[in-house]
Amino acid sequence: MTTQIRIMVVDDSAVVRQVLTEVLSRDPGMEVIAVAPDPIFAMEKMKKQWPDVIVLDVEMPRMDGITFLRKLMAERPTPVVICSSITEKGSETAVQALSAGAVGIVPKPGIGNRRAAMEDAASDLVNAVRAAAKANVRKLLPGSNIAQAVTPKLSADAILPPSGHAMAQTTERLIAIGTSTGGTQALEAVLTALPRVSPGIVIVQHMPEKFTASFAERLNSLCQIEVREARNNDRVMPGLALIAPGGKHMLLKRNGAQYHVEVLDGPVVNRHRPSVDVLFRSVARFAGKNALGVIMTGMGDDGARGLKEMHDAGAPTVAQDEATCVVYGMPKEAVKLGGVDRSLSLQAIPAEIMKYA
């Protein structure tokens, strides 16, 4: 028998606690072992039985969720999924939660018909908890990413048909990075280690809408290079990292000697939008051996096929090693497909990027 995921729900609303408990308990692989109206009560209950995953609100009496999250990560790292009323205005709070060590964030529906809205969002919550249970939060710096809902799994063909033609070698080089669960802090570790003069970088980090802009702004405040959310037709330039907007795909294109990105709508690919496979395929087609492919921590296999296409087009490819991944899913699948030249620790990736440059 498979061991059930033991969950604690911490929220000051009795209705929310009840609905979340009902939603999670329907999954045979999950058990809600305790609920609490605030972190103080939660800590008392956790002395008796420690959960595998905590579903946590942010705004609560006596202690807010971010403070509790930081306390947990400092004293006994435990996977946490934030379930809060995250809006566009409040997305900075979401980035704070990810930076503090949250493994996932599920937006809480508004005050209206909350029960019906939560029922609609049940699959998001269940998938977020399932992803959190697999995360090794001790390898977080801290940080993580958002789990995505289960949707029909399309390949990159839905956005960009495959092509066997790679670009001829040029002096213009770039870096393509794909990551998911654990990626927010992994990206911080890599990008903050790069000097101001570094190759142009294009990034897909699995995140929903409204989160990527705040995430990019935070990185920009920490890095020597410029980091921002990509806009359609942005040029890929040295010293600049472009992060795909949540809810949009990002592709690399080439116009003469210059690279730029195309940001567009489209169906989810490998259950994600943006998809790493879509970016990597476009890099294989339009940059070929002029790009370095890097796949880092994350669940699932998005990016594995795209990295193999980059590899087959002559691009050098790197995977984050198992020892430093929060979730060794995406890199593992890329290695299995034969698309990885080297597996490196997170700490070694920045030097590899500059060596390639």
C-alpha positions as CSV (number, residue, x, y, z in Angstrom):
1,M,0.0,0.0,0.0
2,T,1.1,3.5,-0.8
3,T,1.7,5.7,2.3
4,Q,-0.8,8.6,2.4
5,I,0.4,12.2,2.4
6,R,-0.3,13.6,5.8
7,I,-1.6,17.2,5.6
8,M,-2.2,20.1,8.0
9,V,-4.5,23.0,7.0
10,V,-3.8,26.3,8.6
11,D,-6.4,29.0,7.9
12,D,-8.3,31.4,10.1
13,S,-11.6,30.8,8.2
14,A,-13.6,27.8,9.5
15,V,-15.3,27.5,6.1
16,V,-12.0,27.4,4.3
17,R,-10.6,24.8,6.6
18,Q,-13.7,22.6,6.1
19,V,-13.7,22.9,2.3
20,L,-10.0,22.3,2.0
21,T,-10.2,19.3,4.2
22,E,-13.1,17.8,2.2
23,V,-11.3,18.5,-1.1
24,L,-8.0,16.9,0.0
25,S,-9.6,14.0,1.8
26,R,-11.3,12.8,-1.4
27,D,-7.9,11.8,-2.8
28,P,-7.2,8.3,-1.5
29,G,-3.5,9.2,-1.3
30,M,-4.0,12.1,1.1
31,E,-5.1,12.5,4.8
32,V,-5.7,15.7,6.6
33,I,-4.4,14.9,10.1
34,A,-5.0,18.4,11.6
35,V,-6.4,21.9,11.0
36,A,-5.6,25.1,12.9
37,P,-6.9,28.7,12.8
38,D,-3.4,30.2,13.0
39,P,0.3,29.2,13.2
40,I,0.4,29.3,17.0
41,F,-2.3,26.6,17.3
42,A,-0.6,24.8,14.4
43,M,2.7,24.6,16.2
44,E,1.0,23.1,19.3
45,K,-0.6,20.4,17.2
46,M,2.6,19.7,15.3
47,K,4.3,18.7,18.6
48,K,2.0,15.6,18.6
49,Q,2.1,14.7,14.9
50,W,4.2,16.3,12.1
51,P,2.6,16.7,8.7
52,D,4.2,15.8,5.4
53,V,2.7,19.0,3.8
54,I,1.2,22.1,5.2
55,V,-1.5,24.1,3.4
56,L,-1.1,27.6,4.7
57,D,-2.9,30.9,4.5
58,V,-1.0,34.2,4.7
59,E,-3.3,36.7,6.6
60,M,-4.0,35.3,10.0
61,P,-4.2,36.5,13.6
62,R,-1.2,36.3,16.0
63,M,1.3,35.3,13.3
64,D,1.1,35.7,9.6
65,G,1.8,32.9,7.2
66,I,5.1,34.3,5.8
67,T,6.6,34.6,9.3
68,F,5.5,31.1,10.1
69,L,6.9,29.8,6.9
70,R,10.3,31.4,7.6
71,K,10.3,29.9,11.1
72,L,9.5,26.4,9.7
73,M,12.3,26.6,7.1
74,A,14.8,27.7,9.8
75,E,13.9,25.1,12.4
76,R,12.4,22.1,10.6
77,P,12.0,22.4,6.8
78,T,8.6,21.1,5.7
79,P,6.9,21.4,2.3
80,V,4.4,24.2,2.4
81,V,1.7,25.1,-0.2
82,I,0.3,28.7,0.2
83,C,-3.4,28.9,-0.3
84,S,-4.2,32.6,-0.1
85,S,-6.1,35.4,-1.8
86,I,-3.4,36.3,-4.3
87,T,-4.3,39.0,-6.7
88,E,-2.2,41.0,-9.2
89,K,-1.7,43.6,-6.6
90,G,-0.7,41.0,-4.1
91,S,1.7,39.0,-6.3
92,E,4.7,40.5,-4.5
93,T,3.5,38.5,-1.4
94,A,3.5,35.4,-3.5
95,V,7.1,36.0,-4.5
96,Q,7.9,36.6,-0.8
97,A,6.4,33.2,0.0
98,L,8.4,31.5,-2.7
99,S,11.6,33.2,-1.5
100,A,10.8,32.1,2.1
101,G,10.5,28.5,1.0
102,A,7.0,27.7,-0.2
103,V,6.9,24.8,-2.7
104,G,3.6,25.9,-4.3
105,I,0.9,28.6,-4.3
106,V,-2.7,28.1,-5.0
107,P,-4.8,31.3,-5.2
108,K,-7.8,31.3,-2.9
109,P,-11.1,32.3,-4.5
110,G,-12.8,35.5,-3.4
111,I,-15.4,36.0,-0.7
112,G,-18.4,35.4,-3.1
113,N,-19.4,31.8,-3.5
114,R,-16.1,30.5,-2.0
115,R,-17.2,26.9,-1.6
116,A,-18.2,26.5,-5.2
117,A,-15.0,28.3,-6.4
118,M,-12.8,26.1,-4.2
119,E,-14.5,23.0,-5.6
120,D,-13.6,24.2,-9.1
121,A,-10.0,24.7,-8.0
122,A,-9.7,21.3,-6.3
123,S,-7.4,19.8,-8.9
124,D,-5.0,22.7,-8.6
125,L,-4.8,22.2,-4.9
126,V,-4.4,18.4,-5.0
127,N,-1.7,18.6,-7.6
128,A,0.1,21.3,-5.6
129,V,0.1,19.1,-2.5
130,R,1.2,16.1,-4.5
131,A,4.1,18.1,-5.9
132,A,5.0,19.5,-2.5
133,A,5.2,16.0,-1.0
134,K,7.9,15.0,-3.5
135,A,10.0,18.1,-2.9
136,N,13.2,17.9,-0.9
137,V,12.8,21.3,0.8
138,R,16.2,20.8,2.6
139,K,17.7,21.6,-0.8
140,L,15.8,24.8,-1.2
141,L,17.8,28.0,-0.8
142,P,14.8,28.4,0.1
143,G,12.2,28.7,-2.6
144,S,10.1,26.8,-5.1
145,N,7.5,27.1,-7.7
146,I,3.9,26.9,-8.6
147,A,2.2,23.5,-9.3
148,Q,0.1,23.5,-12.4
149,A,-3.3,21.9,-13.0
150,V,-3.6,18.5,-14.7
151,T,-4.5,19.2,-18.4
152,P,-4.3,17.1,-21.6
153,K,-0.6,16.7,-22.3
154,L,0.4,18.3,-25.6
155,S,3.9,18.4,-27.1
156,A,5.8,21.4,-28.5
157,D,4.3,20.5,-31.9
158,A,1.2,22.4,-30.8
159,I,3.2,25.6,-30.9
160,L,6.2,25.0,-33.2
161,P,6.6,22.1,-35.7
162,P,9.8,20.2,-35.4
163,S,12.7,21.1,-37.7
164,G,15.9,19.4,-38.4
165,H,17.8,22.5,-39.5
166,A,20.2,24.1,-37.1
167,M,21.7,27.5,-37.5
168,A,25.3,27.9,-38.7
169,Q,27.8,28.9,-36.0
170,T,28.1,32.7,-35.3
171,T,29.7,34.9,-32.7
172,E,26.3,35.7,-31.0
173,R,25.8,33.2,-28.2
174,L,23.0,32.8,-25.7
175,I,21.8,30.7,-22.8
176,A,18.4,28.9,-22.6
177,I,17.3,27.8,-19.1
178,G,14.3,25.8,-18.1
179,T,13.1,25.0,-14.6
180,S,10.1,24.4,-12.4
181,T,9.7,23.2,-8.7
182,G,12.6,24.7,-6.8
183,G,13.5,26.9,-9.7
184,T,12.9,30.3,-8.2
185,Q,15.8,29.9,-5.8
186,A,17.9,27.9,-8.2
187,L,17.6,30.8,-10.7
188,E,18.5,33.3,-8.0
189,A,21.6,31.3,-7.2
190,V,22.7,31.1,-10.9
191,L,21.8,34.7,-12.0
192,T,23.2,36.5,-9.0
193,A,26.5,34.7,-9.6
194,L,26.8,36.1,-13.2
195,P,28.9,39.2,-14.0
196,R,27.4,42.2,-15.7
197,V,28.9,41.1,-19.0
198,S,27.4,37.7,-19.7
199,P,25.5,36.1,-22.6
200,G,21.9,36.9,-23.3
201,I,19.7,34.6,-21.4
202,V,16.1,33.3,-22.1
203,I,14.3,31.5,-19.3
204,V,11.1,29.5,-18.7
205,Q,10.2,29.1,-15.1
206,H,6.9,27.4,-14.6
207,M,4.7,30.1,-13.0
208,P,1.1,31.3,-13.6
209,E,0.1,34.8,-14.7
210,K,0.9,37.8,-12.6
211,F,3.8,36.1,-10.7
212,T,6.6,36.4,-13.2
213,A,6.8,40.2,-13.3
214,S,7.3,40.5,-9.6
215,F,9.7,37.5,-9.6
216,A,11.8,39.2,-12.4
217,E,11.7,42.5,-10.5
218,R,13.1,40.8,-7.4
219,L,15.9,39.1,-9.3
220,N,16.7,42.4,-11.0
221,S,17.2,44.0,-7.7
222,L,19.7,41.3,-6.7
223,C,21.7,40.7,-9.9
224,Q,24.4,42.5,-11.7
225,I,22.7,41.6,-15.0
226,E,19.4,43.0,-15.9
227,V,16.4,40.7,-15.4
228,R,12.9,41.4,-16.6
229,E,9.7,39.7,-17.8
230,A,9.9,39.2,-21.5
231,R,7.8,41.3,-23.9
232,N,7.0,40.4,-27.5
233,N,9.9,41.2,-29.8
234,D,12.4,42.0,-27.0
235,R,15.9,41.6,-28.3
236,V,18.2,39.0,-26.6
237,M,21.3,40.9,-25.6
238,P,24.4,40.4,-23.4
239,G,23.8,41.2,-19.8
240,L,20.0,40.7,-20.1
241,A,17.9,37.8,-18.8
242,L,14.3,37.5,-20.2
243,I,11.8,35.5,-18.2
244,A,8.8,34.1,-20.1
245,P,5.6,35.7,-18.8
246,G,3.2,33.4,-16.8
247,G,0.4,32.2,-19.0
248,K,2.3,32.8,-22.3
249,H,4.7,30.8,-24.4
250,M,8.1,32.3,-25.3
251,L,10.0,31.3,-28.4
252,L,13.4,32.4,-29.7
253,K,13.5,33.9,-33.2
254,R,16.3,35.3,-35.3
255,N,16.3,38.4,-37.6
256,G,19.6,38.7,-39.5
257,A,22.4,38.7,-36.9
258,Q,20.1,39.4,-33.9
259,Y,18.0,37.2,-31.7
260,H,14.7,38.3,-30.3
261,V,11.8,36.6,-28.5
262,E,8.2,36.0,-29.5
263,V,5.7,35.9,-26.7
264,L,2.4,34.4,-27.7
265,D,-0.7,32.6,-26.5
266,G,-1.4,28.9,-27.3
267,P,-2.4,25.7,-25.7
268,V,-0.6,24.3,-22.7
269,V,2.3,22.0,-23.6
270,N,3.3,19.3,-21.2
271,R,0.6,20.8,-19.0
272,H,2.5,24.1,-18.8
273,R,2.3,27.5,-20.3
274,P,5.0,28.7,-20.6
275,S,6.6,25.4,-21.6
276,V,10.3,24.7,-21.5
277,D,10.0,22.3,-24.5
278,V,8.6,25.2,-26.6
279,L,11.5,27.5,-25.8
280,F,14.1,24.8,-26.2
281,R,12.8,23.7,-29.6
282,S,12.8,27.3,-30.9
283,V,16.4,27.7,-29.6
284,A,17.4,24.4,-31.4
285,R,15.9,25.7,-34.6
286,F,17.1,29.3,-34.6
287,A,20.3,29.2,-32.6
288,G,21.6,25.6,-32.9
289,K,25.1,25.3,-31.6
290,N,25.2,29.0,-30.7
291,A,23.2,28.3,-27.5
292,L,23.9,26.5,-24.3
293,G,20.9,24.6,-22.9
294,V,20.4,24.3,-19.1
295,I,17.7,22.3,-17.4
296,M,17.3,22.5,-13.7
297,T,15.2,21.3,-10.8
298,G,11.5,20.5,-11.5
299,M,8.8,17.9,-11.6
300,G,7.7,16.1,-14.7
301,D,9.5,16.0,-18.1
302,D,8.9,19.4,-19.7
303,G,12.1,20.4,-21.4
304,A,13.6,17.0,-21.7
305,R,12.7,16.6,-25.4
306,G,13.5,20.1,-26.2
307,L,16.9,19.8,-24.6
308,K,17.5,16.7,-26.7
309,E,16.6,18.7,-29.8
310,M,19.1,21.3,-28.8
311,H,21.7,18.6,-28.2
312,D,21.0,17.1,-31.7
313,A,21.4,20.5,-33.2
314,G,24.9,20.8,-31.9
315,A,24.3,22.8,-28.7
316,P,26.1,21.9,-25.5
317,T,23.7,20.9,-22.8
318,V,23.8,20.9,-19.0
319,A,21.5,19.4,-16.4
320,Q,21.4,20.2,-12.7
321,D,22.6,17.1,-10.7
322,E,20.4,15.1,-8.4
323,A,22.3,16.1,-5.3
324,T,21.3,19.8,-5.6
325,C,17.8,19.5,-7.1
326,V,14.7,20.1,-5.0
327,V,13.0,17.7,-7.4
328,Y,15.1,15.6,-9.8
329,G,12.4,15.2,-12.4
330,M,13.0,17.3,-15.5
331,P,16.8,16.8,-15.4
332,K,16.4,13.1,-14.9
333,E,14.1,12.8,-17.9
334,A,16.6,14.8,-20.0
335,V,19.4,12.5,-19.0
336,K,17.3,9.4,-19.8
337,L,16.7,10.8,-23.3
338,G,20.4,11.3,-24.0
339,G,20.1,15.0,-24.3
340,V,22.6,16.0,-21.6
341,D,26.3,16.4,-22.1
342,R,27.1,17.2,-18.4
343,S,25.3,17.0,-15.1
344,L,26.6,19.8,-12.7
345,S,25.8,21.0,-9.2
346,L,23.8,24.2,-8.9
347,Q,26.9,26.0,-7.7
348,A,28.9,25.0,-10.8
349,I,26.3,26.1,-13.4
350,P,27.2,29.9,-13.4
351,A,30.9,29.0,-14.1
352,E,29.8,26.7,-17.0
353,I,27.7,29.6,-18.4
354,M,30.7,31.9,-18.4
355,K,33.0,29.2,-19.7
356,Y,30.7,28.8,-22.7
357,A,30.5,32.5,-23.2
